[in-house]
Amino acid sequence: MADEVELKLALTPEAADIIATSELLPGGSTTAKQRAIYFDTPTQHLRKAGLTLRIRLSMGKRVQTVKADGASAAGLFARSEWEQTLKNDVPVLDDTTPIRALVGVGCSDIAPLFEVHVERRTWDVRDGDTVIEAVLDIGHASAQDRRSAICEIELELKQGDPEALFKLARKIDAIAPVRLGVLTKSERGYRLTRPIATVFKAEPVKLTDDLTVAQAFQQIVHNCIRQFRLNEAVLLDDRNAEALHQARVAIRRLRSAFSIFKLLFDHPGELLLREDLRWLASELGDARNLDVLLERSKPGPLRNRLSTAREDAYSKVEVALASGRVRKVMLDLAQWTSTGSWLHEPDTRKLRDGSVHEFAGGILNRLRKRVKKDGRDLSEAGDEVRHELRKDAKKLRYAAEFFAALFDGKKQKRRHKRFIAALEELQDQLGRLNDLATARRVLEAFGLANDPDVAALLAKGNKNKLLDAAADAHDALVDTKPFWR
């Protein structure tokens, strides 16, 4: 059994050609064609258990590999694996891997599910005592009649400091653009067995009680980066309103994570990251605001003007996403989270190494208390007070989702479901009020405030009724039992 530490980078075939022929990678690379067969049960029992099973044929040698998800990161992965050489394409399912223990009698149902074919070029990059294996894979995954292109570089640390992976990644990006890779080859194959997804909501964060506060923060950040990158990939090809919304949700979740865990760090690097995230959120904001207004508008001249403004806004989004700054932000996040100096500050060691379960309970208590206080006399409160409540409610919602896996008893799960439902209702009502408060400002920003149809658009939604509904939703949330106690 061995552990890998690697950084995955996604790129285009054109970028791959530039990098492969550059002077950055040393001469003497090896090239091999590889075919990998991935196995699972018809109900994908292995995937659900966090395992992958493949048999890879390369240079006349067959190797079976079982991988188990560990502390996975966006771009940076640390995972356990079991390997053995085989004579044919029939997997060995004995007690040398965790498969039999997890699947049991279901082992007999394990069969080929999809294949991955790549041409692999490998270089050993040396810098002093550091050794990194750089692997360029170009090919595809296939399942029945569906295919998914693969073009990626994996940098695996063989010897030295993990910081060296990011240093090399930045050198590569300076030659041709690369982005953090968040999909394994097995994930690409599994996606081919399901309906095509064009929107990616936040995935559950798989926290466990044995994690430290620092490790929990790392997993949460990596989870958010993954959500952003999956939706960013959609936006680079399609002006998808829901993918844009989910990309913004990912950025909001990241910013909330920094706020929730703020006691762990007080460092210039963290402040720069938060500023970059604020910038990225604003770059996506105009397009999202126009999407919301378009949903509310009726066919006519104003809707046509909104549509034109939306196309211009999405053009700006595309420029931002194509910029080096966005690629740098994601790489900076992964590097700082995984190897930053905050992990070694003596003043925060006790908190950093403490129990995430205890930390989560304290945070959730504090955020709930703030939301409870902010919502008093909500029907009489001004826009500013409601805006603060809305921000605090979002932070409580994200914290409740981040830490949900730590409170997995039957009663806690039932309470969590009710708590999230009550919180969603409050957020929905506050969101409608916020739309009323900001719609005119958005229209003014795009020179549409004087359109004759604006009055009808702004009249949608009775403010007094929305205030009453928000107050009722707040009362219901306050009466809902916390799931973490």
C-alpha positions in Angstrom: 0.0 0.0 0.0 1.3 3.4 -0.9 0.3 7.1 -0.7 0.5 9.5 -3.7 0.7 13.3 -3.6 -0.1 14.8 -7.0 -1.4 17.9 -8.6 -3.7 17.5 -11.6 -3.9 20.1 -14.3 -6.4 20.3 -17.1 -5.5 21.8 -20.5 -6.4 21.9 -24.1 -4.6 19.7 -26.8 -3.1 22.9 -28.2 -1.6 23.8 -24.8 -0.4 20.2 -24.4 1.6 20.5 -27.7 3.2 23.7 -26.6 4.2 22.3 -23.2 5.5 19.0 -24.5 7.8 20.8 -27.0 8.9 23.5 -24.6 12.3 23.6 -22.8 10.6 23.4 -19.4 10.3 19.6 -19.5 13.6 17.7 -19.9 14.5 15.5 -22.8 14.4 11.7 -22.6 10.7 11.3 -22.0 9.0 7.9 -22.3 5.8 7.3 -24.3 3.4 4.5 -23.8 -0.1 3.7 -25.0 -2.4 2.6 -22.1 -5.7 0.9 -21.9 -7.5 0.7 -18.5 -10.7 -1.3 -17.8 -12.7 -0.1 -14.8 -14.9 -2.5 -13.0 -17.9 -2.2 -10.7 -21.3 -3.8 -9.9 -24.4 -2.8 -11.9 -25.4 -0.6 -9.0 -21.9 0.9 -8.7 -21.3 -0.5 -5.3 -17.6 0.2 -5.4 -18.0 3.9 -6.4 -20.5 4.4 -3.6 -18.0 2.8 -1.1 -15.3 5.2 -2.3 -13.3 2.6 -4.2 -12.1 2.2 -7.8 -11.0 -1.0 -9.4 -9.1 -1.0 -12.7 -6.8 -3.2 -14.8 -4.3 -1.3 -16.8 -2.4 -2.7 -19.8 0.7 -0.7 -20.6 3.9 -1.9 -22.5 2.7 -5.5 -22.3 2.2 -5.5 -18.5 -1.2 -5.8 -16.8 -1.5 -4.2 -13.3 -4.6 -4.2 -11.2 -5.1 -1.2 -9.0 -7.6 -0.5 -6.2 -7.8 3.1 -5.0 -9.6 4.3 -1.9 -10.6 7.9 -1.5 -8.7 9.6 1.2 -8.3 13.3 2.0 -9.0 14.3 -1.5 -8.3 17.8 -2.6 -9.3 19.9 -5.6 -6.2 19.3 -7.8 -4.2 17.9 -4.9 -4.9 14.3 -4.0 -3.7 12.0 -1.2 -5.1 8.5 -1.5 -4.3 4.9 -0.7 -3.9 2.2 -3.3 -3.2 -1.5 -3.7 -1.5 -2.9 -6.8 -0.7 -6.4 -8.2 0.4 -7.8 -11.5 -2.1 -9.9 -13.5 -1.9 -12.3 -16.4 -5.3 -11.4 -17.9 -8.2 -8.9 -17.6 -10.0 -10.8 -14.8 -9.7 -8.9 -11.5 -8.4 -10.6 -8.4 -10.8 -10.0 -5.5 -9.2 -11.6 -2.5 -8.3 -10.2 0.9 -5.3 -8.3 -0.3 -7.6 -5.3 -1.1 -10.6 -3.8 0.8 -13.1 -4.9 -1.9 -14.2 -8.2 -0.5 -14.7 -6.8 3.0 -16.9 -4.0 1.6 -18.8 -5.7 -1.1 -18.9 -9.3 0.3 -21.0 -11.7 -1.8 -21.6 -8.9 -4.3 -18.1 -9.5 -5.7 -19.6 -11.9 -8.2 -21.5 -9.0 -9.8 -18.4 -7.0 -10.5 -17.9 -6.6 -14.3 -16.3 -4.1 -16.8 -18.1 -0.8 -16.8 -16.0 1.6 -18.9 -12.5 1.9 -20.5 -9.9 4.7 -20.6 -7.4 4.9 -23.5 -4.6 7.4 -23.3 -1.2 8.0 -24.8 1.1 8.8 -21.9 4.3 10.8 -22.0 6.4 10.8 -18.8 9.2 13.1 -17.7 11.3 13.2 -14.5 11.8 16.8 -13.5 14.6 17.4 -11.1 15.5 20.6 -9.2 18.1 20.0 -6.5 16.8 17.4 -4.1 13.3 17.6 -5.6 12.0 15.0 -8.0 8.6 15.3 -9.8 7.2 12.9 -12.3 5.3 14.9 -14.9 2.8 12.8 -16.9 0.9 14.1 -19.9 -2.2 12.0 -20.8 -4.1 12.5 -24.0 -7.0 10.2 -24.9 -10.5 9.4 -23.9 -12.9 7.5 -21.6 -15.6 5.5 -23.2 -18.7 3.7 -22.0 -20.9 2.0 -24.6 -21.4 4.7 -27.3 -20.4 7.7 -25.3 -16.9 9.3 -25.0 -15.2 12.0 -22.9 -11.9 13.5 -24.0 -9.0 13.5 -21.7 -6.1 16.0 -21.8 -4.3 16.5 -18.5 -1.0 16.7 -16.8 -0.3 15.0 -13.5 2.6 16.2 -11.4 3.5 13.5 -8.8 5.9 14.3 -6.1 8.6 11.6 -5.8 10.9 13.5 -3.5 10.9 16.9 -1.9 8.5 19.5 -0.7 4.9 19.7 -2.0 5.4 23.4 -2.7 7.5 22.3 -5.6 4.4 20.9 -7.4 2.8 24.3 -7.4 6.1 26.0 -8.5 6.3 23.7 -11.5 2.6 24.2 -12.2 3.1 28.0 -12.4 6.0 27.6 -14.8 3.8 25.4 -17.0 0.9 27.9 -16.9 3.3 30.7 -18.0 4.0 28.7 -21.2 0.4 27.6 -21.9 -2.8 28.0 -19.8 -3.6 25.2 -17.4 -6.4 24.9 -14.8 -6.7 22.8 -11.7 -8.0 19.4 -12.6 -10.8 18.1 -10.3 -11.9 15.0 -12.1 -10.1 11.7 -11.9 -10.2 9.4 -15.0 -12.5 7.1 -13.1 -14.9 10.0 -12.5 -14.9 10.8 -16.2 -15.8 7.2 -17.0 -18.6 7.0 -14.3 -20.1 10.3 -15.6 -20.6 8.5 -19.0 -22.9 6.0 -17.3 -25.2 8.7 -16.1 -27.3 11.4 -17.9 -25.2 14.4 -19.1 -24.8 17.0 -16.3 -24.5 20.7 -17.2 -24.9 22.1 -13.6 -23.1 21.0 -10.5 -24.5 21.8 -7.1 -22.4 21.6 -3.9 -21.5 18.0 -3.0 -21.6 16.8 0.6 -18.4 17.5 2.6 -17.3 14.2 4.0 -16.0 15.3 7.4 -15.3 12.8 10.1 -14.9 13.2 13.9 -11.2 12.2 13.7 -10.3 15.2 11.6 -8.6 18.3 13.1 -10.1 21.8 12.6 -7.3 22.5 10.0 -8.0 19.3 8.0 -11.8 20.1 8.0 -11.1 23.5 6.6 -8.9 22.0 3.9 -11.6 19.6 2.8 -14.2 22.3 2.8 -12.1 24.6 0.6 -11.3 21.8 -1.8 -14.9 20.9 -2.0 -15.8 24.5 -3.0 -13.0 24.7 -5.5 -14.3 21.5 -7.1 -17.8 23.0 -7.4 -16.5 26.1 -9.0 -14.2 24.3 -11.5 -17.0 21.9 -12.6 -19.3 24.8 -13.3 -16.5 27.0 -14.8 -15.9 24.2 -17.4 -19.6 24.4 -18.4 -19.4 28.2 -18.7 -16.3 28.1 -20.9 -18.5 26.3 -23.5 -22.0 27.6 -22.8 -23.8 30.6 -21.4 -25.6 28.5 -18.9 -27.5 30.6 -16.3 -27.7 27.9 -13.7 -24.0 27.0 -14.0 -23.2 30.6 -13.5 -25.4 30.7 -10.4 -23.7 27.6 -9.0 -20.2 29.0 -9.8 -21.2 32.0 -7.7 -22.5 29.8 -5.0 -19.1 28.1 -4.9 -17.4 31.4 -4.4 -19.8 32.4 -1.7 -19.2 29.1 0.1 -15.5 29.7 -0.1 -15.8 33.2 1.3 -18.0 31.9 4.1 -15.5 29.1 4.9 -12.8 31.7 5.4 -15.1 33.7 7.7 -16.2 30.6 9.6 -12.6 29.5 10.2 -11.1 33.0 10.5 -9.6 32.3 14.0 -7.2 29.8 12.3 -5.3 32.5 10.4 -4.3 36.2 10.3 -1.9 36.3 7.4 -1.5 38.6 4.4 -1.8 35.6 2.1 -5.3 34.9 3.4 -6.3 38.6 3.0 -5.2 38.5 -0.7 -7.1 35.4 -1.4 -10.3 36.9 0.1 -9.8 39.9 -2.0 -9.4 37.8 -5.1 -12.6 35.9 -4.3 -14.5 39.1 -3.8 -13.2 40.2 -7.3 -14.3 36.9 -8.9 -17.7 37.1 -7.3 -18.2 40.6 -8.7 -17.1 39.6 -12.2 -19.9 37.0 -12.2 -22.4 39.3 -10.5 -23.8 41.4 -13.4 -24.7 38.4 -15.5 -26.4 36.7 -12.6 -28.4 39.9 -11.7 -29.6 40.2 -15.3 -30.6 36.5 -15.4 -32.8 37.1 -12.3 -34.4 40.2 -14.0 -35.0 38.3 -17.2 -36.8 35.6 -15.3 -39.2 38.2 -13.9 -39.7 40.2 -17.1 -42.5 39.8 -19.6 -41.9 39.7 -23.4 -41.4 43.2 -24.8 -38.9 45.9 -25.4 -37.5 45.9 -21.9 -36.9 42.1 -22.0 -35.2 42.5 -25.3 -32.9 45.2 -23.8 -32.2 43.0 -20.8 -31.3 40.1 -23.1 -28.8 42.3 -25.0 -27.3 43.5 -21.7 -27.1 39.9 -20.5 -25.1 38.8 -23.6 -22.7 41.7 -23.0 -22.4 40.7 -19.3 -21.7 37.0 -20.3 -19.0 38.2 -22.7 -17.3 39.9 -19.7 -17.6 36.7 -17.7 -15.9 34.8 -20.5 -13.1 37.3 -20.6 -12.7 37.0 -16.8 -12.7 33.2 -16.8 -10.2 33.1 -19.7 -7.8 35.4 -17.7 -4.7 34.3 -16.0 -6.0 35.8 -12.8 -8.8 33.3 -12.4 -6.4 30.4 -13.0 -4.0 31.9 -10.5 -6.7 32.4 -7.9 -7.6 28.7 -8.0 -4.0 27.6 -7.9 -3.2 30.0 -5.0 -6.2 28.7 -3.1 -5.1 25.1 -3.5 -1.5 25.9 -2.6 -2.2 28.1 0.4 -4.8 25.7 1.8 -2.5 22.7 1.4 0.9 24.0 2.2 0.5 27.6 3.5 2.3 29.1 6.5 -1.0 29.2 8.5 -0.4 25.4 9.1 2.7 26.1 11.1 1.7 29.2 13.2 2.4 28.5 16.9 -0.3 30.9 18.1 -3.1 28.9 16.5 -1.7 25.4 16.9 -4.1 24.4 19.7 -7.2 25.5 17.7 -5.8 24.1 14.5 -5.1 20.7 15.9 -8.3 20.6 18.0 -11.5 18.5 17.4 -13.6 19.6 14.4 -16.7 18.3 16.1 -16.3 20.6 19.1 -15.4 23.5 16.9 -18.4 22.9 14.6 -20.8 23.0 17.6 -19.4 26.3 18.8 -19.6 27.9 15.4 -23.1 26.8 14.7 -24.3 28.0 18.1 -22.7 31.4 17.5 -24.1 31.8 14.0 -27.6 30.7 15.0 -27.5 33.3 17.9 -26.5 36.0 15.5 -29.3 35.2 13.0 -31.8 35.0 15.9 -30.7 38.5 17.1 -30.6 40.1 13.7 -34.1 39.0 12.8 -35.9 40.6 15.7 -38.6 43.0 14.6 -37.8 42.0 11.0 -41.0 43.5 9.5 -40.0 46.9 10.8 -36.3 46.6 9.9 -34.7 48.6 7.1 -32.9 47.3 4.0 -29.5 47.4 5.6 -30.6 45.3 8.6 -32.2 42.8 6.4 -29.1 42.6 4.2 -27.0 41.8 7.2 -29.5 39.1 8.3 -29.4 37.7 4.8 -25.6 37.4 4.9 -25.7 35.8 8.3 -28.4 33.4 7.3 -26.2 32.3 4.3 -23.2 31.8 6.5 -25.3 29.7 8.9 -26.7 27.7 6.0 -23.2 27.0 4.6 -21.9 26.1 8.0 -24.8 23.7 8.6 -24.0 22.0 5.3 -20.2 22.0 5.8 -20.6 20.2 9.2 -23.6 18.0 8.5 -21.6 14.8 8.3 -20.3 15.3 11.9 -23.9 14.9 13.3 -25.1 11.8 11.6 -27.3 10.1 14.2 -30.9 9.4 13.1 -32.4 12.1 15.2 -29.7 14.6 14.2 -30.3 13.8 10.5 -34.0 14.4 10.9 -33.3 17.7 12.7 -30.8 18.7 10.1 -33.3 18.2 7.3 -35.9 20.4 9.2 -33.3 23.0 10.1 -32.1 23.4 6.5 -35.7 23.6 5.2 -36.5 26.4 7.7 -33.3 28.2 6.8 -34.0 27.8 3.1 -37.5 29.4 3.6 -36.0 32.4 5.4 -33.3 32.8 2.7 -36.0 32.6 -0.1 -38.0 35.4 1.5 -35.0 37.5 2.2 -33.8 36.9 -1.4 -37.1 38.2 -2.7 -36.9 41.3 -0.6 -33.3 41.8 -1.7 -34.4 41.5 -5.4 -36.8 44.4 -4.8 -34.2 46.5 -3.1 -31.5 46.0 -5.8 -33.5 45.7 -9.0 -33.7 49.4 -9.7 -29.9 49.8 -8.9 -29.2 47.0 -11.4 -31.4 48.6 -14.1 -29.7 52.0 -13.5 -26.3 50.4 -13.9 -27.3 49.2 -17.4 -29.1 52.4 -18.4 -32.5 50.7 -18.3 -34.1 52.5 -15.4 -36.2 54.9 -17.6 -37.8 52.1 -19.7 -41.6 52.4 -19.6 -41.9 48.8 -18.5 -39.7 49.2 -15.5 -42.6 50.1 -13.2 -44.4 46.8 -13.9 -41.2 44.9 -13.4 -40.5 46.5 -10.0 -44.1 46.2 -8.9 -43.7 42.4 -8.8 -43.8 41.3 -5.2 -45.7 43.2 -2.5 -43.1 44.4 -0.1 -45.4 44.3 3.0 -46.4 40.7 2.3 -42.8 39.7 1.7 -41.8 41.3 5.0 -44.5 39.4 6.9 -43.5 36.2 5.2 -39.8 36.8 6.1 -40.7 37.5 9.7 -42.8 34.3 9.9 -39.9 32.3 8.3 -37.5 33.8 10.9 -39.8 32.8 13.8 -40.1 29.3 12.4 -36.3 29.0 12.1 -35.8 30.1 15.7 -38.4 27.5 16.8 -36.6 24.7 14.9 -34.4 22.6 17.1 -30.7 22.7 16.3 -29.4 19.5 14.9 -26.0 19.7 16.5 -27.1 19.5 20.1 
